Amino acid sequence: MKDLEFEQKSSLSRLEAADQLSALADALRRGGKAELDLGPGRLTLRIPDDLVSEIEVEVGDGQIELEIELKWPTQQAGAAKE
């Protein structure tokens, strides 16, 4: 079971998509607690120094789909488990 799942789908211009990716890139550079404005709400995440990434491109049915996935553990390394 997932602790939390957030999904947002919307139509964006190329520039709006670039702005979202730029905001995410800035949050990744800063690390620590990152706040991202996503439409009507704000998402706050703890971003550690080390991440696992996956980039996937699918072409079919007249569309190109690009997925960029970043993963990291929910618990900080070295933190005691209860």
Backbone torsions as a table, in degrees:
resi	resn	phi	psi	omega
1	MET	NA	138.7	179.5
2	LYS	-84.4	142.4	177.1
3	ASP	-69.6	-35.6	-177.8
4	LEU	-159.4	141.6	173.9
5	GLU	-137.7	131.3	178.4
6	PHE	-129.1	131.2	177.2
7	GLU	-138.2	135.9	178.9
8	GLN	-134.7	128.9	175.7
9	LYS	-123.1	132.9	178.4
10	SER	-157.9	160.5	174.8
11	SER	-89.3	130.1	-177.8
12	LEU	-129.6	153.0	169.0
13	SER	-77.6	166.0	177.4
14	ARG	-58.2	-40.2	-179.7
15	LEU	-68.6	-38.7	176.9
16	GLU	-64.2	-40.9	177.1
17	ALA	-62.5	-41.9	178.4
18	ALA	-62.7	-39.7	178.1
19	ASP	-62.4	-42.2	178.5
20	GLN	-63.9	-44.2	179.7
21	LEU	-66.6	-36.5	178.1
22	SER	-65.6	-41.8	177.5
23	ALA	-63.0	-39.8	177.3
24	LEU	-65.9	-43.0	178.6
25	ALA	-61.1	-41.7	177.9
26	ASP	-61.9	-42.6	179.0
27	ALA	-63.8	-39.9	177.9
28	LEU	-64.6	-40.5	178.9
29	ARG	-62.7	-41.8	-179.4
30	ARG	-70.5	-37.3	-177.0
31	GLY	66.9	-167.9	-178.6
32	GLY	63.4	-138.1	-179.6
33	LYS	-84.6	119.7	-178.6
34	ALA	-114.6	137.9	176.1
35	GLU	-117.0	127.1	-179.7
36	LEU	-121.2	127.8	174.4
37	ASP	-80.9	120.4	-179.9
38	LEU	-125.5	93.3	-179.8
39	GLY	62.9	-123.9	-175.6
40	PRO	-78.4	-9.6	-176.2
41	GLY	-127.9	-179.1	180.0
42	ARG	-128.5	135.7	178.9
43	LEU	-110.2	126.8	179.1
44	THR	-113.0	127.0	-178.3
45	LEU	-133.4	150.7	169.9
46	ARG	-92.5	121.4	-178.2
47	ILE	-112.7	116.2	-179.1
48	PRO	-79.0	178.2	-180.0
49	ASP	-72.5	-30.8	-176.3
50	ASP	-114.5	131.0	-178.7
51	LEU	-129.8	162.4	170.7
52	VAL	-112.1	132.3	-178.6
53	SER	-120.2	153.3	176.4
54	GLU	-143.1	130.0	176.5
55	ILE	-119.0	129.0	-176.6
56	GLU	-130.8	133.6	175.9
57	VAL	-124.1	128.1	176.5
58	GLU	-123.0	133.9	177.3
59	VAL	-122.3	124.1	179.2
60	GLY	174.8	159.2	179.4
61	ASP	54.4	33.8	176.8
62	GLY	74.2	16.2	-179.7
63	GLN	-134.5	156.1	170.9
64	ILE	-115.4	130.1	178.5
65	GLU	-118.0	125.6	178.8
66	LEU	-116.9	120.1	177.5
67	GLU	-117.0	130.7	174.3
68	ILE	-117.5	117.8	-175.8
69	GLU	-118.4	131.5	176.4
70	LEU	-120.7	135.1	-178.9
71	LYS	-130.3	147.4	172.8
72	TRP	-158.7	157.5	-178.4
73	PRO	-68.8	149.8	178.7
74	THR	-74.3	-24.2	179.9
75	GLN	-103.4	136.9	179.2
76	GLN	-67.2	144.1	178.3
77	ALA	-59.3	135.5	177.9
78	GLY	87.4	-7.7	178.9
79	ALA	-76.7	142.5	-178.7
80	ALA	-72.4	137.6	174.9
81	LYS	-86.6	140.6	178.9
82	GLU	-100.8	NA	NA
